[in-house]
Amino acid sequence: MTELAKTANPQTDDTVDRLLDDFDHQSADFALHWAEVYGKARANQCPVIHSDEHGGFDAILGYDDVVAAFRDWKTFASERLLDENGIEMEGGVGIPAHVFRIGFLEMDPPQSLNLRRLCNPWFNRNTIDAARPRLSEIMHWAFDNVAEKGQCDVVTDLVTPFQCVSIMDLLGIPLEKWPRYKEVVDQEVAQEESSLEGMQWLLADIFDEIERQTTEGGHGLLAVLASSELEGERLDPELVTELILMFLLGGMDTTIATVGLAVRHLHDTPEDRARLQESPDLIESFVEEVLRFYTPATGMGRTIRTPTTFADQCYERGDRVYLAIASANRDERAFDRADEFVIDRSPNPHMSFGTGTHHCIGSEFARSNTQLFLTTLLSRMPDFEVDVAAAHMVTSIPHARSYLTLPISYGPGRSFGSGDHAWPEFKTDPIRPV
Ligand code: HEM
C-alpha cells in the first residue's frame, strides 16, 4: 500500500486533518504521517500550510515554489537579519532557530560564496572519485569489526563509524576523537539540554586543533582553512571553528540517515533488493530514489528579506518560511507516480540536496559513501535481515528522518584483517583535492 493510500482509513483521515490544523513539522505524530499530510494539502490545492508553532511560519509545499525559493536568496535569506533597531531577529535555516550560526550555511552571498570557494575543491566529483580507495579502506574497517559476529547494528556499528571517520579524515582531525565528536553532534542535532556543555568542549577542542595545525600543519581541510586568507586577511580561528562545526553537523547524520532508510527499504522490498543484486549498476538511481522518496533532510528554513507575494501569500520582512523538501519530492506535478518507489527513475530532479547558492556542498561525498556502503553490504552480508521489531526511528529531530538503531543478522563472513581497532590503520593516501 502506498503511504497516501492510507488516507482511505477514516481514523487516519482524522489524524491527518488534525496534523494539518495544528501543523508542526517536529511532532512525533507528523513524523509518522508526513506523506499523507503533505499529500492532502497539495491535493486540496494548498500551496502552503501555516503553523503557529516556533514563533509562526509557513511551510511551502509545491515543487516549483520550493525550487524558486531556494534559488532566490535575495528574498529568502539564510542569514540572520537585523530589525530596525539593529538587533538580530530569529532566523537562519533552523525552525526553531539554532542557538548559534552554522557557518556559510547561515550566510548569504557574497560572504557565503567567498568561504565556500575555499572548500569546494575538497568536495567536487573528481576529489571524491579519487578518494575511493581511502573511503573503501575506512568502510572495510567498519565491516571487519563485525563481519564474523553474525549480527550487528547497521547504524551504530557500521555506517556511523564509517561516515564519522570519513569526515574527520577529510577535515584532518585526529580520528581517535570520533566517538566523542559524534556524541556531541547528536546532542546538538536533537537539541538536548545537555548539548551546551558538550558543545563548549567541542568548540574548544576544534579551536585547539586549529592552533596546533596552524604551527605544525595538517593533511586536511582544517589546516587549509586555518592558513587561508580572504581579502588579504587570515581567517579568524573562531570562524574556522564555526566552519568545521558546520561540516560535522551537515555531514554526519544526513548520510547515516540515508543509508539507514535504504537498508530498511531493501529489507522491506525483496524485489528491489533482488534487482539491485542482479544489476549492481542500478545503485546510482536506487540511491537517488531513496533520497527523493524518503527525504532524509526534510526541509530548510528561510527568513523573508524584502516584502513579497509568493505562493499566493503576502510576506513581510522577518516572516519565517519552511521549504518543505519532503513535500516537493512527492509533488505529483513534478514526478510521475510520485508516491511510488521507482528504483530506476530517470530523470530524478529531487530537492534532497537543495538547489541554488546553498546547494549541498557534500552531495557527491554523500552519494559516493552511500553507494559504496550499500554495494559492500550486499556483497559482504548478502543475506542480511533487519530485526524490524528492534529498529527505532528518530521522531523528534527537526530536520532529519533517520534510524537511531537498525539491528541486522547475517551469515557470519570473513574479516579481511583490518578489524578490531578503534580506528583504521591506513595504507592509502588521505583525501585531498585533485
Ligand atoms: C544525504 C546526505 C545529505 C543531505 C540529504 C544533505 C542535505 C543538504 C541540504 C538540503 C542543503 C541545503 C541547505 C539550504 O539550502 O539551506 C545542504 C547544504 C549543505 N550541506 Fe549537505 N546534505 C548531505 C550530506 C552532506 C555532507 C556529507 C556534507 C559535508 C561533509 C554536507 C555539508 C553541507 C554544507 C556545508 C551545506 C551548506 C552549503 C552552503 O550553504 O553553501 N552535507 N545539505
Boltz pocket constraint, residues with backbone or C-beta under 6 A from the ligand:
constraints:
  - pocket:
      binder: B
      contacts: [[A, 70], [A, 78], [A, 93], [A, 104], [A, 105], [A, 106], [A, 107], [A, 112], [A, 116], [A, 167], [A, 246], [A, 247], [A, 250], [A, 251], [A, 252], [A, 254], [A, 255], [A, 258], [A, 296], [A, 297], [A, 300], [A, 301], [A, 351], [A, 352], [A, 353], [A, 354], [A, 355], [A, 357], [A, 358], [A, 359], [A, 360], [A, 361], [A, 362], [A, 363], [A, 365], [A, 366], [A, 367]]
      max_distance: 6.0
